Amino acid sequence: MTQQGVRWTAEQVLALAPDDASRKAGSRLGTAGPWSESGCDGTGAVWGLCKGSGSRPYQTVLDTSGPAYKCSCPSRKFPCKHAVGLLLLWSGDDRAVPDGTAPDWAEQWLASRRGRAEKSASTSTEIAAAPVDAEAARRRAERRAERITAGATELEQRLADLLRGGLAAAERPGYGLWEETAARMVDAQAPGLASRVRELGAIPGSGPGWPTRLLEECALLHLLDRAWLGRDALPERLAATVRSRVGVPTPPQGPPIRDHWQVLAQYDTADAKLTTRRIWLYGRDSGRSALILDFGAAGRAPALALPVGLTIDADVTPYPGGGQSRAALGERHGTPTAAEGPPPGGTTTEAAERYGRALLDDPWLESCAATVRAAIPIPPKDGDDTWQLADTEGELALPMATTATPRSALWKLAAVSGGAPVTVFGECGHRGFTPLTVWPTGGREGVGLT
């Protein structure tokens, strides 16, 4: 059954807010009091006037099929508190935001947005049809490959020096040596190698057992180095994975997959330079999982945001390489609809086996998507800090990755379960299982944990 213009839940709206301050301020505006001339239509548009401190109300218009936002307030946050408030009002009170026809000021922005989308599609078609200087592209790729090869060769020497000197000595130079090595990899146009080198620098002195962890990461980095240096002898899928892990930019390839994609999870990670948003999708017809990545400058939320629990009719194009789920989100068709419940799941054993199979194609894979059905979260016992996801069928109990999951999310998972079996979607990897969304038994709406 298809529902046009489905209204989101308050949780889905608040998950789009860029920070806690916007969530709190938007929640205060999620009532009918400050709003007038509010409305929505079947295309996903929502609009309204919000009374502010000035004489003129703020004009707020949204396109929930994007989603995208426009407000006349001076805020630089997207969505701003007025957009969050209007979405909350729209999600909870169909009388305050009834179906109608957009006013001129809202229609102008909506028409402009549609025009930009059509122009972008036309431009993409023209670029795809434009002749490509294959010889110039080949020369650029060769020059980059030569620089990466020089960097990988230097990195191999530095790893050999580290092992000859003994891992215990790795703690003495401090982080500066690793940062210098990472900078050399950046100069070699190998950002993937640079990122892994920086991770090495954080291991010495990180707690009991750090030499073992350092040795494991050095082995993976050595494997990636050797794979790059011998890439011509690798199968194409593995060679594509190596290029991706080293940091060679590769566009998505292959025909787009049009499907009804359920939004399973969305969360952000950040470092000093970049905010990375990870969005997991599940194709209802294809049965495929897809990971969409979007990026924003440090301290700024990425532009792409998809509320968990909705289903979008969209084109998704996978990136090349084995064992990877990353894909690019393309054209979206129509408005989002409500999800029909959790995706198909398996046992905890099957989740671990799936990750093991994925490692055959991509030995550097941190984790893969997994849905576990009929599972019970088990909090730590006295004197222990280990959370587990137990299988009601008596199979393997997966440790949960407490370093990657806030304790509040783990207790939220336990509260939703209440000791009863639940369906949990998350990422299963070498650090354990990271829960991202949970569905109570028989429930159609998932509860986000991030």
C-alpha positions as CSV (number, residue, x, y, z in Angstrom):
1,M,0.0,0.0,0.0
2,T,1.4,3.4,-0.9
3,Q,0.7,6.4,1.2
4,Q,1.3,9.8,-0.4
5,G,2.6,12.6,1.8
6,V,2.9,10.4,4.9
7,R,3.4,12.6,8.0
8,W,6.6,11.9,10.0
9,T,6.8,11.1,13.7
10,A,8.2,13.6,16.2
11,E,11.3,11.4,16.6
12,Q,12.0,11.4,12.9
13,V,11.7,15.2,12.8
14,L,14.0,15.7,15.8
15,A,16.6,13.4,14.3
16,L,17.0,16.0,11.5
17,A,17.9,18.9,13.8
18,P,21.6,19.9,13.5
19,D,22.2,20.1,17.3
20,D,20.6,19.9,20.7
21,A,19.9,23.6,20.8
22,S,17.9,23.4,17.6
23,R,16.0,20.4,18.9
24,K,15.0,22.3,22.1
25,A,14.2,25.5,20.3
26,G,12.3,23.7,17.6
27,S,10.3,21.7,20.2
28,R,9.1,25.0,21.7
29,L,7.8,26.1,18.3
30,G,6.0,22.8,17.6
31,T,2.6,24.1,18.7
32,A,0.0,26.0,16.8
33,G,0.4,29.2,18.8
34,P,3.2,31.0,16.8
35,W,2.0,29.7,13.4
36,S,-0.4,31.1,10.9
37,E,-1.4,30.3,7.3
38,S,0.2,26.8,7.6
39,G,-0.5,24.1,5.0
40,C,0.8,21.2,3.0
41,D,0.1,19.4,-0.2
42,G,0.5,16.0,-1.8
43,T,3.9,16.8,-3.3
44,G,5.6,16.9,0.1
45,A,5.5,20.7,0.5
46,V,4.8,22.2,3.9
47,W,4.7,26.0,4.7
48,G,3.7,28.4,7.4
49,L,4.3,31.8,8.9
50,C,6.0,31.9,12.3
51,K,5.6,34.9,14.6
52,G,9.0,36.2,15.8
53,S,10.4,39.2,17.6
54,G,10.0,41.5,14.6
55,S,6.9,42.9,13.1
56,R,6.9,40.5,10.1
57,P,6.6,36.8,10.6
58,Y,9.2,34.4,9.3
59,Q,8.3,32.6,6.1
60,T,9.1,28.9,6.4
61,V,8.7,26.4,3.6
62,L,9.9,22.8,3.4
63,D,10.1,20.1,0.8
64,T,9.8,16.8,2.7
65,S,10.6,14.7,-0.4
66,G,14.2,16.1,-0.2
67,P,14.1,17.0,2.5
68,A,15.0,20.7,1.9
69,Y,14.3,23.9,3.9
70,K,13.9,27.6,3.3
71,C,13.2,30.2,6.0
72,S,13.5,34.0,6.0
73,C,15.1,34.0,9.5
74,P,18.8,34.8,9.7
75,S,19.9,31.5,11.1
76,R,22.7,29.6,9.3
77,K,21.6,26.2,10.7
78,F,19.8,23.8,8.4
79,P,17.1,23.0,9.3
80,C,16.6,26.1,11.5
81,K,14.5,26.0,14.6
82,H,11.5,27.3,12.7
83,A,11.7,24.5,10.2
84,V,12.0,22.0,13.0
85,G,9.0,23.5,14.7
86,L,6.9,23.5,11.6
87,L,7.7,19.9,10.9
88,L,6.8,19.0,14.4
89,L,3.5,20.8,14.0
90,W,2.8,19.1,10.7
91,S,3.7,15.7,12.1
92,G,1.4,15.9,15.1
93,D,-1.6,18.0,14.1
94,D,-3.2,17.7,10.7
95,R,-5.8,20.4,11.6
96,A,-3.1,23.0,12.3
97,V,-1.4,22.1,8.9
98,P,-4.2,21.1,6.6
99,D,-4.0,20.2,2.9
100,G,-4.1,23.2,0.7
101,T,-2.4,25.2,-2.1
102,A,0.9,26.9,-1.4
103,P,0.9,30.7,-1.2
104,D,2.9,32.6,-3.8
105,W,6.0,33.1,-1.6
106,A,6.2,29.4,-0.9
107,E,5.4,28.4,-4.5
108,Q,8.2,30.6,-5.8
109,W,10.8,28.6,-3.8
110,L,9.2,25.3,-4.7
111,A,9.2,26.1,-8.4
112,S,12.8,27.3,-8.2
113,R,13.8,24.1,-6.5
114,R,12.0,22.0,-9.2
115,G,13.7,24.1,-11.9
116,R,17.2,23.5,-10.4
117,A,16.5,19.8,-10.2
118,E,15.5,19.6,-13.8
119,K,18.5,21.7,-14.9
120,S,20.8,19.5,-12.8
121,A,19.5,16.4,-14.5
122,S,19.9,18.0,-17.9
123,T,23.4,19.1,-17.1
124,S,24.3,15.6,-15.9
125,T,23.0,14.2,-19.2
126,E,25.1,16.6,-21.2
127,I,28.2,15.9,-19.2
128,A,27.7,12.2,-19.7
129,A,27.2,12.7,-23.4
130,A,30.2,15.1,-23.7
131,P,33.4,13.7,-25.3
132,V,36.1,12.7,-22.8
133,D,39.8,13.2,-23.5
134,A,40.7,9.6,-22.7
135,E,44.4,10.1,-23.2
136,A,44.6,13.1,-20.8
137,A,42.6,11.2,-18.2
138,R,44.9,8.1,-18.6
139,R,48.0,10.3,-18.1
140,R,46.6,11.9,-15.0
141,A,45.7,8.5,-13.5
142,E,49.2,7.2,-14.3
143,R,50.9,10.2,-12.6
144,R,48.7,9.7,-9.5
145,A,49.4,6.0,-9.4
146,E,53.1,6.7,-9.6
147,R,52.9,9.1,-6.6
148,I,50.9,6.6,-4.6
149,T,53.3,3.8,-5.4
150,A,56.2,6.0,-4.2
151,G,54.3,6.7,-1.0
152,A,53.4,3.0,-0.4
153,T,57.0,2.0,-0.9
154,E,58.1,4.6,1.7
155,L,55.4,3.5,4.1
156,E,56.6,-0.1,3.8
157,Q,60.1,1.0,4.8
158,R,58.8,2.8,7.8
159,L,56.7,-0.2,8.9
160,A,59.8,-2.4,8.5
161,D,61.8,0.1,10.7
162,L,59.1,0.0,13.3
163,L,59.2,-3.8,13.6
164,R,63.0,-3.9,13.6
165,G,63.0,-1.4,16.5
166,G,60.3,-3.3,18.4
167,L,56.8,-2.3,19.0
168,A,57.5,-1.2,22.6
169,A,59.7,1.6,21.1
170,A,56.6,3.0,19.2
171,E,55.5,4.8,22.3
172,R,58.6,7.0,22.7
173,P,58.4,9.2,19.5
174,G,54.9,10.4,20.3
175,Y,52.2,11.3,17.8
176,G,54.4,13.6,15.8
177,L,56.2,10.8,13.8
178,W,52.9,9.3,12.7
179,E,51.5,12.7,11.7
180,E,54.6,13.3,9.6
181,T,54.2,10.0,7.9
182,A,50.5,10.7,7.3
183,A,51.4,14.0,5.7
184,R,53.8,12.2,3.4
185,M,50.9,9.9,2.3
186,V,48.7,13.0,1.7
187,D,51.5,14.4,-0.5
188,A,51.5,11.1,-2.3
189,Q,47.7,11.5,-3.0
190,A,46.8,8.5,-0.9
191,P,44.4,9.9,1.7
192,G,43.3,6.3,2.6
193,L,46.8,5.4,3.7
194,A,47.1,8.7,5.5
195,S,44.0,8.0,7.5
196,R,45.2,4.6,8.6
197,V,48.6,5.9,9.6
198,R,46.9,8.5,11.8
199,E,44.9,5.7,13.4
200,L,48.2,3.9,14.2
201,G,49.4,7.0,16.0
202,A,46.5,6.9,18.5
203,I,47.2,3.3,19.5
204,P,50.5,3.4,21.5
205,G,49.8,4.1,25.2
206,S,46.0,3.7,24.6
207,G,45.6,1.1,27.4
208,P,46.4,-2.5,28.2
209,G,47.2,-4.6,25.2
210,W,48.1,-1.7,22.9
211,P,51.1,-3.5,21.3
212,T,48.8,-6.3,20.1
213,R,46.4,-3.8,18.6
214,L,49.3,-1.9,17.0
215,L,50.6,-5.1,15.4
216,E,47.2,-6.0,14.0
217,E,46.8,-2.6,12.5
218,C,50.3,-2.6,11.1
219,A,49.6,-6.0,9.5
220,L,46.4,-4.6,7.8
221,L,48.3,-1.6,6.6
222,H,51.1,-3.8,5.3
223,L,48.6,-5.9,3.5
224,L,47.0,-2.8,1.8
225,D,50.5,-1.6,0.8
226,R,51.4,-4.9,-0.8
227,A,48.0,-5.2,-2.5
228,W,48.5,-1.7,-4.1
229,L,52.0,-2.6,-5.2
230,G,50.7,-5.8,-6.7
231,R,47.3,-4.6,-7.9
232,D,47.9,-5.6,-11.5
233,A,47.8,-9.2,-10.5
234,L,44.6,-9.0,-8.5
235,P,41.0,-9.8,-9.6
236,E,39.3,-6.6,-10.8
237,R,36.8,-6.5,-7.9
238,L,39.6,-6.8,-5.3
239,A,41.7,-4.3,-7.2
240,A,38.8,-1.9,-7.1
241,T,38.5,-2.4,-3.4
242,V,42.2,-1.7,-3.0
243,R,42.0,1.5,-5.0
244,S,39.1,2.6,-2.8
245,R,40.9,1.8,0.4
246,V,44.0,3.7,-0.7
247,G,41.9,6.7,-1.5
248,V,41.8,6.8,-5.3
249,P,38.5,8.6,-6.2
250,T,36.2,6.3,-8.1
251,P,32.7,7.3,-9.3
252,P,29.7,4.9,-8.8
253,Q,29.4,2.5,-11.6
254,G,26.8,0.4,-13.2
255,P,23.1,1.0,-14.0
256,P,21.1,2.6,-11.2
257,I,19.0,0.3,-9.0
258,R,15.5,1.7,-8.6
259,D,13.8,0.3,-5.5
260,H,11.7,1.2,-2.5
261,W,14.5,2.0,-0.1
262,Q,13.8,1.8,3.6
263,V,15.8,4.3,5.7
264,L,17.2,2.0,8.5
265,A,19.7,4.3,10.3
266,Q,21.4,7.7,10.1
267,Y,24.3,8.9,12.3
268,D,27.2,11.3,12.1
269,T,30.9,11.0,13.0
270,A,33.3,13.9,13.1
271,D,37.0,14.8,13.2
272,A,38.8,18.1,13.2
273,K,38.2,18.6,9.4
274,L,35.1,16.7,8.4
275,T,31.6,15.6,9.5
276,T,30.6,12.3,7.9
277,R,27.0,11.2,7.8
278,R,26.2,7.5,7.3
279,I,22.8,6.5,6.1
280,W,21.8,2.9,5.8
281,L,19.1,1.9,3.3
282,Y,17.4,-1.5,2.6
283,G,15.9,-2.2,-0.8
284,R,12.5,-3.8,-0.3
285,D,12.4,-5.5,-3.8
286,S,16.2,-6.1,-4.4
287,G,17.0,-7.2,-0.8
288,R,20.2,-5.1,-1.0
289,S,21.7,-3.0,1.7
290,A,23.2,0.4,0.6
291,L,25.4,2.8,2.6
292,I,25.0,6.5,1.5
293,L,27.8,8.8,2.7
294,D,27.5,12.6,2.9
295,F,30.0,15.1,4.2
296,G,30.1,18.5,5.8
297,A,32.8,20.9,7.0
298,A,33.9,20.5,10.6
299,G,31.1,21.7,12.9
300,R,28.5,21.7,10.1
301,A,25.9,19.1,9.5
302,P,25.9,17.4,6.0
303,A,23.1,18.5,3.7
304,L,21.6,15.1,3.0
305,A,19.2,14.0,5.7
306,L,16.7,11.1,5.5
307,P,14.4,10.4,8.5
308,V,14.6,6.8,9.8
309,G,11.5,4.8,9.3
310,L,10.5,6.2,5.9
311,T,10.7,4.5,2.5
312,I,11.8,6.4,-0.6
313,D,11.3,5.4,-4.2
314,A,14.8,6.2,-5.6
315,D,17.6,5.3,-7.8
316,V,20.8,4.0,-6.1
317,T,24.1,3.4,-7.9
318,P,26.7,1.1,-6.2
319,Y,30.4,1.9,-6.1
320,P,32.8,-0.7,-7.5
321,G,34.7,-3.1,-5.3
322,G,33.9,-6.3,-3.4
323,G,32.5,-6.5,0.1
324,Q,31.4,-2.9,0.0
325,S,27.8,-1.5,0.4
326,R,28.6,2.1,-0.4
327,A,26.3,3.6,-3.1
328,A,25.3,7.0,-4.4
329,L,21.7,8.2,-4.0
330,G,20.3,9.4,-7.3
331,E,16.9,10.6,-8.5
332,R,14.0,10.3,-6.1
333,H,10.5,9.6,-7.3
334,G,7.4,10.9,-5.5
335,T,7.1,11.5,-1.8
336,P,8.4,9.2,1.0
337,T,6.0,6.6,2.4
338,A,5.8,4.9,5.8
339,A,8.0,1.8,6.2
340,E,6.2,-1.6,6.5
341,G,8.2,-2.8,9.5
342,P,11.8,-4.1,10.0
343,P,13.7,-5.7,7.1
344,P,14.2,-9.4,7.1
345,G,16.7,-10.5,9.7
346,G,18.7,-13.5,10.8
347,T,20.4,-14.9,13.9
348,T,23.4,-13.5,15.7
349,T,25.4,-16.4,14.2
350,E,24.3,-15.4,10.7
351,A,25.3,-11.8,11.4
352,A,28.8,-12.8,12.4
353,E,29.1,-15.2,9.4
354,R,28.0,-12.4,7.1
355,Y,30.8,-10.2,8.3
356,G,33.3,-13.0,7.9
357,R,32.2,-13.6,4.3
358,A,32.5,-9.8,3.6
359,L,36.1,-9.9,4.8
360,L,37.0,-12.3,2.0
361,D,36.3,-9.5,-0.5
362,D,37.5,-6.6,1.6
363,P,40.0,-7.5,4.4
364,W,40.0,-3.9,5.6
365,L,36.2,-3.8,6.2
366,E,35.4,-2.4,9.7
367,S,31.8,-3.7,9.8
368,C,28.8,-4.6,7.6
369,A,25.1,-4.1,7.9
370,A,23.1,-6.8,9.8
371,T,19.6,-7.2,11.1
372,V,19.1,-9.6,14.0
373,R,15.7,-10.9,14.8
374,A,14.4,-12.3,18.1
375,A,17.3,-10.9,20.1
376,I,17.5,-9.7,23.7
377,P,20.0,-7.1,24.9
378,I,21.7,-8.1,28.1
379,P,23.2,-5.3,30.3
380,P,26.5,-5.9,32.0
381,K,26.7,-7.8,35.2
382,D,28.5,-6.8,38.4
383,G,32.1,-6.1,37.8
384,D,31.7,-6.3,34.0
385,D,31.2,-3.6,31.4
386,T,30.2,-5.9,28.5
387,W,26.8,-5.6,26.9
388,Q,25.6,-8.5,24.8
389,L,23.0,-9.2,22.2
390,A,21.7,-12.7,22.9
391,D,19.8,-14.9,20.5
392,T,16.6,-16.5,21.8
393,E,17.4,-19.6,19.7
394,G,20.4,-20.2,22.0
395,E,23.1,-19.4,19.4
396,L,26.0,-17.0,19.6
397,A,25.7,-13.9,21.8
398,L,27.3,-10.9,20.2
399,P,29.2,-8.4,22.3
400,M,28.0,-4.9,21.7
401,A,30.6,-2.2,20.7
402,T,30.3,0.0,23.8
403,T,33.1,2.3,22.5
404,A,31.1,3.2,19.4
405,T,27.7,3.3,21.1
406,P,26.7,5.8,23.8
407,R,25.5,4.2,27.0
408,S,22.2,6.1,26.7
409,A,21.6,4.3,23.4
410,L,22.3,0.9,25.0
411,W,19.9,1.6,27.9
412,K,17.3,2.8,25.4
413,L,17.6,-0.5,23.6
414,A,17.1,-2.3,26.9
415,A,14.1,-0.2,27.7
416,V,12.4,-0.9,24.3
417,S,13.1,-4.6,24.8
418,G,12.0,-4.8,28.4
419,G,13.5,-8.3,28.5
420,A,11.4,-9.4,25.5
421,P,12.8,-10.3,22.0
422,V,13.3,-7.4,19.6
423,T,14.6,-6.9,16.0
424,V,17.8,-4.9,15.9
425,F,19.5,-3.4,12.9
426,G,23.2,-2.3,13.2
427,E,26.7,-2.8,12.1
428,C,28.5,-6.1,12.9
429,G,32.3,-5.9,12.9
430,H,35.5,-6.9,14.6
431,R,34.7,-4.6,17.6
432,G,31.3,-6.3,18.1
433,F,27.8,-5.3,17.2
434,T,26.8,-1.6,17.1
435,P,23.0,-1.3,17.5
436,L,21.4,1.6,15.5
437,T,17.6,0.9,15.3
438,V,15.3,-1.4,17.2
439,W,11.7,-2.7,16.5
440,P,9.6,-4.2,19.3
441,T,8.1,-7.5,18.6
442,G,5.2,-6.9,16.1
443,G,6.1,-3.2,15.8
444,R,6.1,-1.5,12.4
445,E,8.0,1.7,13.5
446,G,11.6,1.4,14.4
447,V,13.2,3.4,17.2
448,G,16.5,5.1,16.4
449,L,19.3,4.6,18.9
450,T,21.7,7.2,17.5
